Amino acid sequence: MGRGEMRRQGAAVVLVLPGLLASSLASFASACGDDLPRDEICGPQRESPGFDIDAPFCERLSTYSLFADTGKQIAAEGVLPFTVRTTLFADHADKDRFIVLPSGGAGDPMIWRDGEALELPVGSVLVKTFSFPRDARDASRPRQLLETRLLVHRARGWEGAAYVYDRNGEAKLAVEGAELPVNWIDETGAQRHQEYLVPNKNQCKNCHEEAEGVLSPLGPKARHLNGPGPAIAGDDGAIANQLEHWIELGVLTNAPPKAQWPQSAVAYDASSGTLEQRARAWLDVSCSHCHNPRGAARTSGLDLSLSATPAALGICKPPVATGRGSAGRQFDIVPGKPDESIIMARLESTEPEVKMPELGRTLVDEQGVKLIREWISSMPGNCAPTAQ
């Protein structure tokens, strides 16, 4: 399908990325006034997907017409669903991802950036919906929709909002966040009950803010997107390669030859890479949004992004600051000894002051913990004791 056909599909192309709740909504009150109904500002529901980047966030998510079927998370015509090779753990929640490009991609396209998130033009909107199965053994049963997050590229920068679903399937703006009870049955048939936390407007910056105070997307990096994608409405089947498909549509430019495209391993697929490659991919997705040279945790001296050198991973590195988070251990990673490694204490904890990642989970990511434990156990060498 060519670029002209993309224009005819709808007013916007929506593409949702892993993990993406954005910045502060502090400007919301000044933009529309606390006493003025937001729906009066937003107007009626649109006939096709779209977003006015100069307007405040609407009260109802449905105003933006992003979905042909909200309950099944089927994108509206002109909306591009996508997936990532490894997802960030969010207390077992499932995620559906999309992106909205201004003028349906007929205007400025996304621009390739080596090692960084794709550059998305002003007017783009990233969308991500979190849900749970009612019974993970029965995919035919309707899902429990919890929230949809928007990350909007306004002229002044990126700004985010979360919409929480009610019993009628309508998602409404939740500036203060929310705590949602979830009951579901997992793959083993076990009954689960948990409290799911929707971040408030001020918590977005904990992950999305860089050194200069600039908020930016996290997920849309070529290495995470270089692989198959979900089927698009009107197409016969799944997309063999998302990046290649977007280039063909004319919504992604400046890409190098395909042989040079980076690709991360799939953390839980042993056929996709070595143990180290899969562990590094997990750390890249789960930790590098803070642990990178410009991230919120840059003062720790740890760089857990996929491009980091082994020296930056914390092997035999003492912590910058001691405290409960170190669990009395001397080094971030001790080769061959996960139970002496600070990183394992952090990943295995659910205490707010200790756990890592610090947001997005209240439970332990058992698969991730197992993978990182195996990786550390496989490392050769040892660390010299630090002076007491």
N, C-alpha and C positions, 0 to 999 in steps of 0.2 A: 504494500500500500504506500503510495507516494505522499508527499507533503500536502498536495492539493486535496487529497482524499481526507487527510487528517483535519484540514480546515472545515470540511463539510460535516465532520462527525459531531462537532459541538463547540461551544465557546471556550472550553478550557480542557487542558489535559491534566489529570490529577495523578500524582505519583507519590505514594506514601512510604516513608523510610523508617528503617528500624529505629525505634526508640525515640521519639522526637516530641517532647513537650518543650516549648520555648520560653521566652523571657518574661519579664514583668508586665503585668497589665495595669501598672500604676497610672498610665495616661488615660485609662478608660473613663474614669469619673469626669475628668476635665473635658474629655472629648464629647460626652453626651449628657452629662448632668445626672446626678443620682435620682432626680425626681421625674425623669423623662423615660417612658417605656422604650426599651431598646428596639422592640419590634416596630414601633412607629418610625424609628430612624431607618431601620433596615428595609422596611417595605415588605411586600408579599413574597412568597416563595418564587424563586427564579424558575423559568421554564427549562433552562439548561445550566450545567455546572458553571459556577463563576463566583468571584469574590471582589468586592470593592475595597481595595487596600487603603483608601482614604477614609473609610467609614469605621466606626467602632465595631467590635465583635457583636454579632447578632445574638439574641437570647436563644434562638432555636437553631440547631445544626441543620435541620431540614431546609432552612431558608436558602442554603447554598446549593441544593439539588445535586449533591455529590454521588448519590446512589440510586440505581434503578430499583434495587431491593435492599433496603437498609438491614433487615433481619438476616439476610444471607450475605450481606456485604458484597453485593454485586454492583460494580461501578456503573455509573451512568455512561451513556454513549459519549465518547471523547475523553474518558478518564482512563488512565493507564495504571493498572495494578502492578506491583512489582514485589520481589522478595529479595532476601539477603542470604548469603551462604551460611552464616551462623548468626543466630539471634541472641539478643541480650535477655538473660533470664529475668522474668518479672513475676515471680511467685506462681509459675506454671500457666500464666495467661497465654492464650493464643493471640496472634497479631495479624492484622491485615493492613497493607501499606499501599499508598498512592501518591501522585504529585499533580498539582495544578500549575500549568504554565500559562502565562498571559496570552490572550488571543488564541488559545488552543495550540500554542507552539508555532503559530504563523508569524509571530513577532521575533523577539530575541530568544534564541535557543539556550539550552544548557551548554556550558563550556567545560571541556575536559581539563582537569588539573591533576598533574602527576603527584601521587601521594596524599593529596588533599581531597576534601569533598568537592564534588562537581560544583562549578559556579552556576548558581541559579539566578535568573534575572529578577529584578524588582517586579513584584506582582505574582511571583510563584507562591504556591502553598503546599506544604508537606502535610500529609494526613496519615494518622495511624489509629486504628481501632483495637481495643483490648477486649477480649471475650473469654469465656470459659465454656467447655462442653457441659451439658447436663450429665452425660454419660460418655466418657471417652471411648467406650467400646461400641458405641452406636452413633455413627456419624450422621445418620438420618434425622436425629432429633435436633430441634432448634437450639441454637447456642444462646448463652446468657451474655448479652452485650453489656459491658460495664461503662466504657468511656471511649470517646474519640478525641484525639489531640490534634490541634492545628498549629503549624508553625508558618507564619506569614512573613514574607519578605516585603516590608513596607519601605518607603523611600528613606526613612530614618534608621532602618535596620530591621533585624528579625524580631518578631513579637509572637508570643504564643498564647494559647487558650485551651482549656479542657472542657469537654461537654460530657455530662453524665446522663446515662439513659434512665428513664423512668419505666414504670410497669407497662406503659402503653407503647413503648418503643421509641419515644421521643427523647432526643438528647438535648439537654439544656445547659447553658453556660454555668460553670462552677468555679468562680473566681477564688473561693476559699478552699478548694479541694473537697475531698469527701472520704469517708470510710464506709466501705460497702461490704456487707456480709455475703459470702459466696458458699454455696453448698453444691458439691459435684461428686461424681464417681470417677475414679482414675482408671487407668488401663488394667489394673489388677482386680478391679471390682471393689476396691476399698472406698468407703464413704469419707469424704473430706469436708471439713468446715474451716474456713479461714476468713480473715478480714483483709480486704483488698484496699490499698491506700491510693487515692488520687492526689497527686501533688498539688499544693496551692500555688498561687501566681508567683510567689517569691522563690520557690524552690527550683525553678527551671534553671536559673543561673548557676546553680551548684554544679551542673554538668555541662551546660552549653556556653558558659562564659569563659573567655580566654584572658590572657594577661592584661590586655588593654581594656578590659571591660566590654569587649565586643561579643555579642551572642552570635552563634553560628550553628548550622546543622551538623550532625554527627554521622549519620548513616550513609548518605549517598556518596560513597567512595568507590572508585572503579574496582578495586580489589574485592569488595563485598558484593558488587553487582554483576561481576563477570561470570555469568552462568545462566541456566534456564530461568524463565519467568513464568508466571501464571497466565492462563488463557485470558484474552481480552474479549469483551463483548463483541460478537459479530464474527470472531475468528473461529476456525474449525478446531484448533488445538492450542497447546501450550507454546510459548515462545522458546526457541532453542537457545537463544542468547539475548539477554535483555539489552546490553549495550549495542550490539550489532543491529537489533531491531530499532532502537531509538535513532541510530545514525541513519538508517534507511528512511525513517519517518521525517528526518530533518530537524529533530528536536534536540540533538546532541552534536556538537561540532568540536573540531580541534583535536580529535583523537589520533594517537599515533597508529602505525600499522598494527594489525591485530596480534601479530607475533610478539609485540612488546607490551601487551596489556597485562597488568599484574592480576594475580588471582590468589586469594587466600584459601587455605584448606578449609574443609568443613569439619568443625571441631569433633563431631561424634561419628564421622564416617572414616573408618580406618583406611579405606581405599583412596581417599583424597589427599593423603600426605603422611609423612612420618609422624611419630608421636610428638616430636618437638614442634613440627609445623602446625599440628592441630592444637597443641597447647598454646602456642604463640598466637594463633588465630583467636582462640578463646579469650586470652588476655587483651588482645587488640580490641575486641568488641566489648568486653566487660569492664575494662579498666583504663584504656588509653584515652578516653574522653577527659579524664582528669590527669592521669599520669603521662604527660607529654611535656615538652619544653615550654609550651605556652598555656598549659592547662591549670586548673585550680590547685592541683597537687604538685606543681612544678618544684616547690621548695623541698619536697621529699627526696629529690635527686633520682627518682625512678622514672624511667621511660618504658612503658609497656606496650608501645605501639609496634606494629609488625616490622617497621623499618629500623627499630632501635638496635644498637649494637649489643652483643652479649654483656658488655661491661655495664650497660645502663639498666639491665634487668634486675639488679639487686643481688647477684650471686656473691656471697661472702661480704656483703655491704652492711655495715652497722646502720641502724635507723638514725635519721636526723634528730628525732626527739624520742625520748623514752616515755613510758607511761603504760597504761593498761593495754593500749593497742599493741604493744610489743610482746605481751604475754610472758615477759621475763626472758625472751629469747634474744640472742645476740646479733643475728643476721637476718636480712630479709629472705634470702634463700640459702640453705645449706645443702650442697650437693649430696645426694643419696639419703638425706635425712629430712623428710617432710615434717616430722613432728618437732624438729628443732628450727623450722623456718617460720618467720613472722607472717609471711604471706598466707600460710595455711591457717594460722590462728585467726586471721582476719576473715578468710573465706568461710571458715567453719563456724563463725560466731553469728548470733542474731542480736547481740547487744548493740543498741544504737551508737554507743561511743566507740565500739570496736569493729563492727562488721564492715566489710568492703565487698562490693560497692555499698556506699552508705545510703543511697536512695534506690527506690525501685524494687526492693525486696524486703520481706520480713521473715522469709524462710531461707533455708540453706539450699543452694543449687547443687544437689547431690551428684549429678552427672559432671558438672564442672569441677567440683572438688575432687572427684575420683580421677579425672583427667589430669589435673595439675599435680595431684599426689603421685600419680604414675610417672609423670614427666620428671619431677624432682628426684624421685627414687632412682630413675635411670641415669642421673648425672654422675659422672666420675669426679673424683677429687674430694678435697675437704677444705675447711676454713681454719686459719690460725686463730686461736682464742684472742679476744681483745683484752687489753689491760683493764683490770678491775680498779 
